[in-house]
Amino acid sequence: MTRKTFVLLAIMLLWLPLSLSANVIDADASGNWYNPDQAGHGLQIEVLDLSEAVVAWYTFDNEGTPLWLFGTGEIQGDTLRAELVEYAGTRFPPDFDPDEIEGAAWGEIIFQRTGCNAAMLEWTPATDAYAGGEMALQRVTRIDGQRCNTPYWDRELSFTPARNSSGFQAQFFDYPDGESNSYELEAGFRTLPEPWDERGGVMIRGNNHSDDLMMVLYRRLDGLEPDTEYNVELAMQFATNVPAGCVGVGGPPGESVFVRLGAASEAPDYEVVDGYRRATLDLGQQSSAGADALSVGDMTSGAGDEFCSGAQPPWHLKRVSTAGQDFTVTSNENGRIWVYGLSDSGFEATTVWYLTEFTVRLAQAE
């Protein structure tokens, strides 16, 4: 074997496990899948463990009557095989009688994941009443907090301040030094608003008189290799009740309050410049990212503009992520970095949000 052949073989062996595992069916496959050309029917999958899943195919029979098919299937790598059963025989509650339910074997499906949000579905009915076939599927929904399986990350850490602050602290920037009281700056662990009031989060609040108030929640991360560059992916879940499409002073209360995530080899700190507290890190500005923070969204909750006129808007849990954006950080000589989520406001009034979950994924850069 020549040296060139050996090197090529080694490269192939290194690449092969990644290519085989990239589309493995794991917890992230849980959710709803459909064919966009046939909207109105599709698959619902719930992965129970790495070898078994529950499947429901909601579709229609040959007469146009709604047909739900259920089954439990076996997972092998990127493929899920399930025997589906059609149930009938009882009526809507309160006349529901489980003893009247009858199940009949409908046939087998094969769900093969072909990408992060793509799959192929093949079906073989047990009778001649339906024809076999196949079609491509796309993801409609995924479980909150899940992401596509990838072997790339060496380490994943999640912090959920449901009972305490989980080490998160606050910093405020871009406001006049000494004016924290007039800006109503406040932060700390609090009980979440209803309907999430059985758990807690890290609250941060400020009244943006300067049209540029930045509010940061950050924590230290230890145990890394000293002076080492890492590729980083960050995700944050936070509670917000700001509707979309509203008019506000200086800008909308949702779309003009920008959210960014970042990491650095030092803690966020300030210096006084022309009487204002400015960040010593490059955390970006309004909608623009900085060298130490990436733009990931805004403060809108998902509620519509019907709540702009004064009705109390509901609180929602929202998740943002740097997934798909290249970002690196170098640990300091003690093997530490600091990670953070922040809001940067162009809305000249009060903004309040609660950090409820923060996830860090790391891999040493080559």
C-alpha positions as CSV (number, residue, x, y, z in Angstrom):
1,M,0.0,0.0,0.0
2,T,1.4,3.3,-1.0
3,R,1.5,6.3,1.3
4,K,-1.0,8.1,-0.9
5,T,-3.4,5.2,-0.8
6,F,-3.0,4.9,3.0
7,V,-3.8,8.6,3.5
8,L,-6.9,8.4,1.2
9,L,-8.1,5.4,3.1
10,A,-7.6,7.1,6.5
11,I,-9.6,10.1,5.2
12,M,-12.4,7.9,4.1
13,L,-12.6,6.1,7.4
14,L,-12.7,9.4,9.3
15,W,-15.5,10.7,7.0
16,L,-17.6,7.5,6.9
17,P,-19.0,7.6,10.5
18,L,-20.1,11.2,10.1
19,S,-21.9,10.5,6.8
20,L,-23.6,7.5,8.3
21,S,-24.7,9.2,11.5
22,A,-25.7,12.6,10.1
23,N,-29.3,11.6,9.5
24,V,-29.8,9.2,12.4
25,I,-33.3,9.2,13.9
26,D,-32.9,10.6,17.4
27,A,-35.1,12.7,19.7
28,D,-35.0,15.6,17.2
29,A,-37.1,13.6,14.7
30,S,-40.0,14.0,17.1
31,G,-42.6,16.3,15.6
32,N,-44.8,16.6,12.5
33,W,-43.8,15.8,8.9
34,Y,-45.7,16.4,5.6
35,N,-45.5,16.7,1.9
36,P,-45.9,20.4,0.9
37,D,-47.7,19.4,-2.3
38,Q,-50.3,17.4,-0.3
39,A,-50.8,19.7,2.7
40,G,-53.6,18.4,5.0
41,H,-52.2,15.0,5.9
42,G,-48.9,13.9,7.4
43,L,-47.0,12.0,10.0
44,Q,-46.6,12.7,13.7
45,I,-43.6,10.9,15.3
46,E,-42.6,10.6,18.9
47,V,-39.2,9.0,19.6
48,L,-39.4,7.0,22.8
49,D,-35.7,6.1,22.9
50,L,-33.0,5.4,20.3
51,S,-34.7,2.2,19.2
52,E,-38.4,2.8,19.3
53,A,-41.0,5.5,18.2
54,V,-44.7,6.0,18.2
55,V,-46.1,6.9,14.8
56,A,-49.5,8.4,13.8
57,W,-50.4,9.0,10.1
58,Y,-53.4,11.4,9.9
59,T,-54.8,11.1,6.4
60,F,-58.1,10.2,4.6
61,D,-59.6,6.9,3.3
62,N,-60.8,6.3,-0.3
63,E,-64.2,7.9,0.5
64,G,-62.7,11.0,1.9
65,T,-63.4,10.2,5.5
66,P,-60.6,11.2,8.0
67,L,-58.4,8.2,8.7
68,W,-55.9,7.9,11.6
69,L,-53.3,5.1,11.6
70,F,-51.3,4.3,14.7
71,G,-48.3,2.1,15.5
72,T,-45.0,1.6,17.3
73,G,-41.9,1.1,15.2
74,E,-38.3,0.1,15.5
75,I,-35.5,2.5,14.7
76,Q,-32.3,1.4,13.0
77,G,-30.0,4.2,12.2
78,D,-31.8,6.6,9.8
79,T,-34.8,4.3,9.3
80,L,-38.0,3.7,11.2
81,R,-40.2,0.8,10.4
82,A,-43.7,0.6,11.9
83,E,-46.8,-1.6,11.5
84,L,-49.8,0.7,11.6
85,V,-53.3,-0.2,12.8
86,E,-56.7,1.4,11.9
87,Y,-59.1,1.7,14.8
88,A,-62.9,2.1,14.8
89,G,-66.0,1.1,16.8
90,T,-66.9,3.7,19.4
91,R,-68.3,7.3,19.7
92,F,-67.3,10.7,20.8
93,P,-67.2,11.4,24.6
94,P,-69.2,11.1,26.8
95,D,-70.4,8.1,24.8
96,F,-66.9,6.8,24.4
97,D,-66.7,3.0,25.2
98,P,-63.2,1.5,25.0
99,D,-64.6,-2.0,24.9
100,E,-66.2,-1.2,21.5
101,I,-62.9,-0.3,19.9
102,E,-61.7,-2.7,17.2
103,G,-58.3,-2.5,15.5
104,A,-57.3,-3.9,12.1
105,A,-53.8,-4.2,10.7
106,W,-53.5,-1.5,8.0
107,G,-49.9,-2.1,6.7
108,E,-46.3,-1.1,7.1
109,I,-44.5,2.2,6.7
110,I,-40.8,2.9,6.3
111,F,-39.7,6.4,7.3
112,Q,-36.1,7.1,6.2
113,R,-34.5,10.4,7.3
114,T,-32.6,11.9,4.5
115,G,-31.6,15.3,6.1
116,C,-32.1,17.5,9.0
117,N,-35.7,18.4,7.9
118,A,-36.2,15.9,5.1
119,A,-37.3,12.3,4.9
120,M,-38.8,9.7,2.6
121,L,-42.0,7.8,3.4
122,E,-42.7,4.4,1.9
123,W,-45.9,2.4,2.6
124,T,-47.1,-1.1,1.9
125,P,-50.8,-1.7,2.8
126,A,-51.9,-5.1,4.2
127,T,-54.9,-5.3,1.8
128,D,-55.8,-4.3,-1.7
129,A,-58.0,-1.5,-0.5
130,Y,-55.1,0.9,-0.8
131,A,-52.2,1.2,-3.2
132,G,-48.6,1.2,-2.0
133,G,-46.3,4.1,-2.7
134,E,-43.7,6.6,-1.5
135,M,-43.3,10.3,-1.1
136,A,-40.9,12.9,0.2
137,L,-41.6,14.6,3.5
138,Q,-40.5,17.8,5.1
139,R,-40.5,18.8,8.8
140,V,-43.4,21.0,10.0
141,T,-42.6,21.2,13.7
142,R,-40.0,20.0,16.2
143,I,-39.9,19.7,20.0
144,D,-38.7,22.8,21.7
145,G,-35.0,22.6,22.5
146,Q,-34.3,19.9,20.1
147,R,-31.9,20.3,17.1
148,C,-30.6,18.2,14.2
149,N,-28.3,15.4,15.3
150,T,-24.7,16.3,14.6
151,P,-21.5,14.6,15.8
152,Y,-19.6,17.9,15.4
153,W,-19.9,19.3,19.0
154,D,-17.5,17.9,21.6
155,R,-19.4,19.3,24.6
156,E,-22.9,20.6,25.4
157,L,-23.9,22.4,28.6
158,S,-27.4,23.6,29.5
159,F,-28.4,25.9,32.3
160,T,-32.0,26.2,33.5
161,P,-32.5,28.8,36.2
162,A,-35.8,27.4,37.4
163,R,-34.9,27.5,41.1
164,N,-32.0,30.0,41.2
165,S,-30.0,32.2,38.9
166,S,-27.7,29.4,37.8
167,G,-24.7,31.7,38.0
168,F,-26.1,34.4,35.7
169,Q,-25.3,38.1,36.4
170,A,-26.4,41.3,34.8
171,Q,-24.7,44.3,33.1
172,F,-26.3,47.4,31.6
173,F,-24.6,49.5,28.9
174,D,-25.2,52.6,26.7
175,Y,-26.8,54.8,29.4
176,P,-25.5,57.8,31.4
177,D,-23.2,56.8,34.2
178,G,-24.9,57.2,37.6
179,E,-28.4,57.1,36.2
180,S,-29.3,53.5,37.0
181,N,-32.2,54.6,39.2
182,S,-33.8,56.9,36.6
183,Y,-33.4,54.1,34.0
184,E,-35.2,51.7,36.5
185,L,-32.5,49.1,36.0
186,E,-33.2,45.8,37.8
187,A,-32.1,42.2,37.5
188,G,-32.2,38.9,39.4
189,F,-34.0,35.6,39.9
190,R,-37.7,35.9,39.9
191,T,-40.9,33.8,39.6
192,L,-42.1,33.9,36.0
193,P,-45.4,35.5,35.1
194,E,-48.5,33.4,34.6
195,P,-49.0,30.9,33.1
196,W,-45.3,29.9,33.9
197,D,-45.5,31.0,37.6
198,E,-44.6,27.6,39.0
199,R,-41.0,28.1,37.8
200,G,-38.5,30.9,37.8
201,G,-36.1,32.7,35.6
202,V,-33.5,35.5,35.6
203,M,-35.4,38.7,35.1
204,I,-33.8,41.8,33.5
205,R,-35.6,45.2,33.2
206,G,-34.8,48.7,32.0
207,N,-36.5,51.9,30.9
208,N,-34.7,53.1,27.7
209,H,-34.5,56.9,28.0
210,S,-31.3,56.9,25.8
211,D,-32.9,55.1,22.8
212,D,-30.0,52.6,23.0
213,L,-30.1,50.7,26.3
214,M,-28.3,47.3,26.2
215,M,-29.1,44.7,28.9
216,V,-26.9,41.7,29.3
217,L,-27.2,38.4,31.3
218,Y,-24.0,36.5,31.5
219,R,-22.2,33.6,33.3
220,R,-18.8,32.1,33.5
221,L,-17.9,28.7,32.0
222,D,-14.9,26.8,33.4
223,G,-13.1,23.6,32.6
224,L,-11.9,24.3,29.1
225,E,-8.4,23.9,27.7
226,P,-6.4,27.1,28.4
227,D,-5.7,29.5,25.6
228,T,-7.7,27.3,23.1
229,E,-9.9,28.4,20.3
230,Y,-13.4,26.8,20.2
231,N,-16.2,26.8,17.7
232,V,-19.4,27.8,19.6
233,E,-23.1,27.4,19.1
234,L,-25.4,29.2,21.6
235,A,-29.2,28.9,22.2
236,M,-31.4,30.8,24.7
237,Q,-35.0,30.4,25.7
238,F,-36.6,33.5,27.3
239,A,-40.0,34.7,28.3
240,T,-41.4,37.8,26.6
241,N,-44.9,39.3,26.3
242,V,-44.3,41.9,23.5
243,P,-46.7,41.7,20.6
244,A,-45.6,42.1,17.0
245,G,-46.7,45.0,14.8
246,C,-47.2,47.6,17.5
247,V,-46.1,51.3,17.3
248,G,-43.8,52.5,20.1
249,V,-41.8,55.6,21.1
250,G,-38.6,55.6,19.0
251,G,-39.5,52.3,17.5
252,P,-41.7,49.2,18.0
253,P,-41.5,47.6,21.4
254,G,-40.8,44.2,19.8
255,E,-39.1,44.6,16.5
256,S,-36.8,47.4,17.7
257,V,-35.5,45.5,20.7
258,F,-32.8,43.2,19.2
259,V,-31.6,40.0,20.8
260,R,-28.0,38.8,20.5
261,L,-26.0,35.9,21.9
262,G,-22.2,35.8,22.4
263,A,-19.1,34.6,24.2
264,A,-15.7,36.0,25.1
265,S,-12.6,35.3,27.0
266,E,-13.5,37.9,29.6
267,A,-16.6,39.0,31.4
268,P,-18.7,41.8,29.9
269,D,-17.6,45.1,31.6
270,Y,-17.9,48.8,31.0
271,E,-15.9,51.9,30.6
272,V,-17.2,55.5,30.9
273,V,-16.9,57.3,27.6
274,D,-18.3,60.9,27.4
275,G,-20.3,60.2,30.5
276,Y,-21.9,57.0,29.2
277,R,-21.3,53.4,30.2
278,R,-20.0,51.6,27.1
279,A,-19.2,47.9,26.8
280,T,-15.5,46.9,26.7
281,L,-16.5,44.0,24.4
282,D,-17.7,44.4,20.9
283,L,-21.3,43.3,21.5
284,G,-22.8,44.9,18.3
285,Q,-25.2,47.7,17.9
286,Q,-29.0,47.5,17.5
287,S,-29.6,45.1,14.6
288,S,-25.9,44.6,13.8
289,A,-23.8,41.8,15.2
290,G,-20.4,42.5,16.9
291,A,-17.2,40.5,17.0
292,D,-18.3,39.1,20.4
293,A,-22.1,38.7,19.8
294,L,-24.3,37.5,17.0
295,S,-27.8,38.7,16.0
296,V,-30.5,36.1,16.6
297,G,-33.9,37.9,16.6
298,D,-36.0,40.4,18.5
299,M,-38.2,40.7,21.5
300,T,-41.6,39.8,19.8
301,S,-43.5,37.1,21.5
302,G,-45.6,35.7,18.7
303,A,-48.7,37.5,19.9
304,G,-50.5,39.6,17.3
305,D,-51.2,43.3,17.1
306,E,-54.7,42.8,18.7
307,F,-52.8,43.3,22.0
308,C,-51.3,46.7,20.9
309,S,-54.3,48.7,22.1
310,G,-54.0,48.0,25.8
311,A,-55.2,44.4,26.4
312,Q,-52.8,42.4,28.5
313,P,-50.6,40.4,26.2
314,P,-49.8,36.8,27.1
315,W,-46.3,35.7,28.1
316,H,-44.6,33.3,25.7
317,L,-41.4,31.3,25.9
318,K,-39.2,32.0,22.8
319,R,-36.0,30.3,21.7
320,V,-33.3,31.9,19.7
321,S,-30.0,30.3,18.5
322,T,-26.8,31.1,16.6
323,A,-27.2,27.8,14.6
324,G,-25.9,28.2,11.1
325,Q,-23.6,31.2,12.0
326,D,-19.9,30.7,12.4
327,F,-18.6,31.8,15.7
328,T,-15.4,31.2,17.7
329,V,-14.1,32.1,21.1
330,T,-10.7,31.6,22.7
331,S,-10.5,30.5,26.3
332,N,-8.2,32.5,28.7
333,E,-5.2,31.2,30.5
334,N,-7.4,29.6,33.1
335,G,-9.6,27.7,30.6
336,R,-12.6,30.0,31.0
337,I,-15.0,31.8,28.8
338,W,-18.1,33.9,29.5
339,V,-21.4,33.4,27.6
340,Y,-24.3,35.8,27.5
341,G,-27.6,36.8,26.0
342,L,-28.6,40.4,25.6
343,S,-31.2,42.8,24.4
344,D,-30.4,46.1,22.6
345,S,-33.3,48.5,22.6
346,G,-34.4,51.2,20.1
347,F,-37.7,51.3,21.9
348,E,-37.8,54.4,24.3
349,A,-39.7,52.8,27.2
350,T,-39.6,49.8,29.5
351,T,-38.4,46.3,28.3
352,V,-38.5,43.3,30.6
353,W,-37.6,39.7,29.8
354,Y,-36.7,36.5,31.7
355,L,-33.9,34.1,30.8
356,T,-35.3,30.5,31.3
357,E,-32.7,28.3,29.5
358,F,-29.2,28.8,28.0
359,T,-27.3,26.1,26.0
360,V,-23.7,26.1,25.0
361,R,-22.2,23.7,22.4
362,L,-18.4,23.6,22.0
363,A,-15.8,22.0,19.7
364,Q,-12.1,22.7,19.6
365,A,-11.3,24.5,16.4
366,E,-8.8,22.9,14.1
